[in-house]
Amino acid sequence: MRKWFVYPVGGGRMSERPWFKFWPKALSRGLDCPRVPLYDLVETSAKRFPDKDAIIYYGTRIKYDELWGDVENFAGLLSDLGVEKGERVALFDANSPQWVIAYFGTLRANAVSVPINPLLKADELRYILNDSGAKVIATSLPFVFTVAEAVKDTQVEKIIVYKHRDYIPAEPEIPAPDFLMLDAKIPDTMVDWGKAMSEEHSPPEEKSKHEDLAMIVYTSGTTGVPKGCMHPHRTVYFNAIASSYWFRTTTQGVNLAVLPYFHVTGLQHSLNAALYAGGTVVLFTRWDRRAALQAIEKYRCTHWVSIATMVVDFINDPEVTKFDLSSLIVAGGGGAPMPQAVAERFRELTGITYAEGYGLTETISQTHLNPLERPKLQCLGIPEFNTDSLVVDLETGDVLAPGETGEIVVKGPQVFLGYWNKPKETEEAFIEIDGEKYFRTGDVGYMDEEGYFFMVDRVKRMINRAGFKVWPTEVENIMYGHPAIKEICIVGVPDERVVEEVKAYVVLKPEYEGKVKPEEIIEWAKGKMAAYKYPRIVEFVSDLPKSATGKVLWRELQEKERAGKAG
């Protein structure tokens, strides 16, 4: 019989936190997490709903029973390749059915999954392969050359390669990107997924426990080299269940999955939570706003977790009003604060208030979520089930009162074990408060009187203008109120007079191109914020650099400015 492990909600102090006054009436304050491996969520749903669609991929439908069968077969394949308990298997691809199978199959093989951003170059990939000690890597045809170059001088013994086209129907129901149809002979030195999976492989004996390591997820490296965050089965499972309950994901839920699965937000909210509930995942390999509109209408999608940049693109489709979006009941996400003007336009189109959340790789997605019944815009939300959060002074570590700005710290069942092979960094990532360990997020914010948390910016992103602190995210949110601005990124430019000057990279809406001057944007901003905050420099660009998850790469623009000044 399977047992259940109860995470305590906390003592008297935590029970008095202000956010409980606004806790969703239909939800308990705490959750119990099953003491089983993470792959249990697929196995259980397959037993309950064997003939139901688990995944829809451009029209191809994969039933739960079929998905679980493939998961066990892949686990057997890994076992036949010599993968043993605790060994690492890397996944280097964008979203695909094979990625899902390889992910859960790795866990079923008692191994540790290492999902990696497929946009990394060979040297960057090699670093992660060496750091994690991955024994096997699974990838798709478009990334074969990168992987072949990267595995040199690593411990990788086998490369498993698959073709996306194997899961694309002859006549896709939703237009599929051309690169998914790539076909070529897989080198004999690699394992051909299609051939290998056409044979039967017996999965190994189940040895994984809920406390065993399940994943090593690497940070983006924006504050140095990427660090591997160690997550056991229990942390991932807990947050999958938490997402499922908070966002009211039922067996009839249809989840639009457009965020990449190698990133924790997409993995938890658009895969694990949906499969735990026995719902259906409408899976895309690459973001396409028109495809998203078509999918919502055709498959009657109910849940959509995204990021602000996707929503900006979505609402700016010239034919957005022609699509039936009435099936949506929940939409939300994180990554960056949602500009108020964008949220209001989204609400006009769908009738839904975008519910923001907050989390990190170290917490395997969310620690804070906005109550669906009472969300606040540009707000991280309130701490989720079984979770406590405080704001501490950046220098002293003292706990601050509501309204005071400092570093956000968090304690809960989703917090990671530490950084892989980095004990010093692990120790520095935590702070002790009243005998309890809290994770230091590195994010600056504050809690209001009602217990809702707001983010000001990253500790390392602050601009020092003549001794005044300028938080780029705050400036960006105000600037989105200008009718001509489609996207914006605020950075600091080295300046001999004021230390750093505030600069705005601006992408204009098509109808304003050539009709608005930088000086007009500056003058508008001057009237909207304090004198030390508004940008003195505005540069129009055709687009902003973004990561694979759609986040604006502000650091890339920041470093460009500093390099230019130094030059």
TAJO-V699824 format. One record per residue. N is the residue number from 1. RES is the residue in one small letter. PHI is phi in whole degrees, 0 to 359 (none if undefined). Layout:
# TAJO-V699824
<<N,RES,PHI> <N,RES,PHI>>
This chain:
# TAJO-V699824
<<1,m,none> <2,r,281> <3,k,260> <4,w,240> <5,f,255> <6,v,263> <7,y,271> <8,p,295> <9,v,288> <10,g,134> <11,g,278> <12,g,300> <13,r,298> <14,m,293> <15,s,294> <16,e,262> <17,r,301> <18,p,298> <19,w,292> <20,f,292> <21,k,293> <22,f,242> <23,w,295> <24,p,306> <25,k,299> <26,a,275> <27,l,241> <28,s,288> <29,r,281> <30,g,229> <31,l,228> <32,d,260> <33,c,250> <34,p,296> <35,r,272> <36,v,220> <37,p,294> <38,l,298> <39,y,296> <40,d,304> <41,l,294> <42,v,281> <43,e,300> <44,t,294> <45,s,294> <46,a,293> <47,k,289> <48,r,280> <49,f,228> <50,p,302> <51,d,263> <52,k,268> <53,d,292> <54,a,272> <55,i,225> <56,i,242> <57,y,238> <58,y,54> <59,g,114> <60,t,285> <61,r,252> <62,i,246> <63,k,285> <64,y,301> <65,d,297> <66,e,294> <67,l,299> <68,w,294> <69,g,299> <70,d,292> <71,v,298> <72,e,294> <73,n,294> <74,f,293> <75,a,300> <76,g,295> <77,l,299> <78,l,299> <79,s,298> <80,d,295> <81,l,276> <82,g,97> <83,v,285> <84,e,244> <85,k,306> <86,g,85> <87,e,282> <88,r,262> <89,v,236> <90,a,271> <91,l,241> <92,f,234> <93,d,191> <94,a,279> <95,n,299> <96,s,192> <97,p,301> <98,q,296> <99,w,299> <100,v,299> <101,i,296> <102,a,293> <103,y,296> <104,f,288> <105,g,295> <106,t,298> <107,l,294> <108,r,294> <109,a,277> <110,n,68> <111,a,260> <112,v,245> <113,s,275> <114,v,234> <115,p,285> <116,i,228> <117,n,300> <118,p,287> <119,l,274> <120,l,293> <121,k,279> <122,a,303> <123,d,294> <124,e,292> <125,l,294> <126,r,300> <127,y,302> <128,i,291> <129,l,298> <130,n,290> <131,d,294> <132,s,278> <133,g,71> <134,a,301> <135,k,264> <136,v,226> <137,i,228> <138,a,251> <139,t,209> <140,s,251> <141,l,307> <142,p,299> <143,f,251> <144,v,300> <145,f,293> <146,t,298> <147,v,294> <148,a,300> <149,e,285> <150,a,289> <151,v,285> <152,k,298> <153,d,63> <154,t,235> <155,q,271> <156,v,296> <157,e,258> <158,k,223> <159,i,244> <160,i,259> <161,v,237> <162,y,231> <163,k,246> <164,h,301> <165,r,300> <166,d,296> <167,y,249> <168,i,265> <169,p,293> <170,a,303> <171,e,235> <172,p,303> <173,e,286> <174,i,237> <175,p,308> <176,a,259> <177,p,303> <178,d,301> <179,f,295> <180,l,290> <181,m,268> <182,l,305> <183,d,223> <184,a,191> <185,k,288> <186,i,281> <187,p,307> <188,d,297> <189,t,283> <190,m,247> <191,v,268> <192,d,281> <193,w,306> <194,g,303> <195,k,291> <196,a,295> <197,m,281> <198,s,283> <199,e,261> <200,e,269> <201,h,234> <202,s,276> <203,p,294> <204,p,287> <205,e,300> <206,e,288> <207,k,238> <208,s,287> <209,k,246> <210,h,295> <211,e,271> <212,d,287> <213,l,294> <214,a,250> <215,m,218> <216,i,238> <217,v,252> <218,y,270> <219,t,293> <220,s,287> <221,g,84> <222,t,290> <223,t,245> <224,g,133> <225,v,291> <226,p,300> <227,k,243> <228,g,274> <229,c,270> <230,m,272> <231,h,236> <232,p,282> <233,h,304> <234,r,293> <235,t,292> <236,v,291> <237,y,297> <238,f,301> <239,n,288> <240,a,294> <241,i,295> <242,a,300> <243,s,297> <244,s,300> <245,y,286> <246,w,299> <247,f,266> <248,r,55> <249,t,280> <250,t,250> <251,t,296> <252,q,266> <253,g,291> <254,v,237> <255,n,261> <256,l,280> <257,a,256> <258,v,241> <259,l,279> <260,p,295> <261,y,283> <262,f,288> <263,h,259> <264,v,296> <265,t,295> <266,g,296> <267,l,301> <268,q,282> <269,h,276> <270,s,249> <271,l,220> <272,n,301> <273,a,295> <274,a,293> <275,l,289> <276,y,300> <277,a,283> <278,g,80> <279,g,273> <280,t,243> <281,v,252> <282,v,267> <283,l,259> <284,f,240> <285,t,279> <286,r,222> <287,w,295> <288,d,210> <289,r,297> <290,r,290> <291,a,297> <292,a,295> <293,l,299> <294,q,295> <295,a,292> <296,i,301> <297,e,289> <298,k,287> <299,y,262> <300,r,55> <301,c,299> <302,t,255> <303,h,233> <304,w,217> <305,v,255> <306,s,215> <307,i,229> <308,a,303> <309,t,295> <310,m,292> <311,v,295> <312,v,302> <313,d,295> <314,f,300> <315,i,287> <316,n,267> <317,d,296> <318,p,297> <319,e,245> <320,v,302> <321,t,286> <322,k,276> <323,f,260> <324,d,274> <325,l,252> <326,s,291> <327,s,287> <328,l,297> <329,i,241> <330,v,220> <331,a,218> <332,g,189> <333,g,164> <334,g,203> <335,g,93> <336,a,200> <337,p,302> <338,m,279> <339,p,302> <340,q,300> <341,a,297> <342,v,290> <343,a,298> <344,e,293> <345,r,294> <346,f,296> <347,r,293> <348,e,298> <349,l,281> <350,t,243> <351,g,79> <352,i,249> <353,t,275> <354,y,299> <355,a,264> <356,e,277> <357,g,221> <358,y,212> <359,g,186> <360,l,217> <361,t,301> <362,e,294> <363,t,244> <364,i,45> <365,s,94> <366,q,291> <367,t,241> <368,h,233> <369,l,215> <370,n,278> <371,p,300> <372,l,298> <373,e,282> <374,r,209> <375,p,282> <376,k,240> <377,l,284> <378,q,55> <379,c,229> <380,l,287> <381,g,105> <382,i,245> <383,p,303> <384,e,282> <385,f,312> <386,n,61> <387,t,240> <388,d,241> <389,s,213> <390,l,223> <391,v,241> <392,v,239> <393,d,298> <394,l,296> <395,e,257> <396,t,266> <397,g,82> <398,d,291> <399,v,290> <400,l,262> <401,a,278> <402,p,308> <403,g,91> <404,e,269> <405,t,267> <406,g,195> <407,e,273> <408,i,279> <409,v,238> <410,v,214> <411,k,223> <412,g,181> <413,p,288> <414,q,266> <415,v,288> <416,f,294> <417,l,281> <418,g,149> <419,y,270> <420,w,302> <421,n,58> <422,k,225> <423,p,297> <424,k,294> <425,e,296> <426,t,296> <427,e,298> <428,e,289> <429,a,280> <430,f,238> <431,i,227> <432,e,262> <433,i,230> <434,d,52> <435,g,81> <436,e,247> <437,k,273> <438,y,242> <439,f,278> <440,r,271> <441,t,284> <442,g,80> <443,d,254> <444,v,264> <445,g,193> <446,y,207> <447,m,248> <448,d,277> <449,e,296> <450,e,267> <451,g,90> <452,y,275> <453,f,259> <454,f,232> <455,m,262> <456,v,266> <457,d,178> <458,r,288> <459,v,305> <460,k,276> <461,r,264> <462,m,303> <463,i,259> <464,n,260> <465,r,253> <466,a,55> <467,g,89> <468,f,266> <469,k,276> <470,v,244> <471,w,260> <472,p,308> <473,t,298> <474,e,298> <475,v,294> <476,e,301> <477,n,299> <478,i,290> <479,m,295> <480,y,294> <481,g,285> <482,h,285> <483,p,297> <484,a,269> <485,i,272> <486,k,269> <487,e,218> <488,i,209> <489,c,220> <490,i,260> <491,v,225> <492,g,261> <493,v,250> <494,p,307> <495,d,216> <496,e,293> <497,r,274> <498,v,243> <499,v,77> <500,e,222> <501,e,260> <502,v,271> <503,k,237> <504,a,243> <505,y,268> <506,v,237> <507,v,257> <508,l,276> <509,k,294> <510,p,310> <511,e,289> <512,y,254> <513,e,297> <514,g,81> <515,k,247> <516,v,235> <517,k,256> <518,p,305> <519,e,298> <520,e,291> <521,i,296> <522,i,298> <523,e,296> <524,w,297> <525,a,295> <526,k,302> <527,g,273> <528,k,250> <529,m,209> <530,a,302> <531,a,301> <532,y,280> <533,k,266> <534,y,291> <535,p,292> <536,r,270> <537,i,232> <538,v,232> <539,e,237> <540,f,277> <541,v,228> <542,s,284> <543,d,200> <544,l,252> <545,p,294> <546,k,227> <547,s,279> <548,a,295> <549,t,270> <550,g,91> <551,k,284> <552,v,290> <553,l,275> <554,w,299> <555,r,296> <556,e,298> <557,l,290> <558,q,298> <559,e,293> <560,k,300> <561,e,294> <562,r,291> <563,a,294> <564,g,295> <565,k,294> <566,a,295> <567,g,296>>
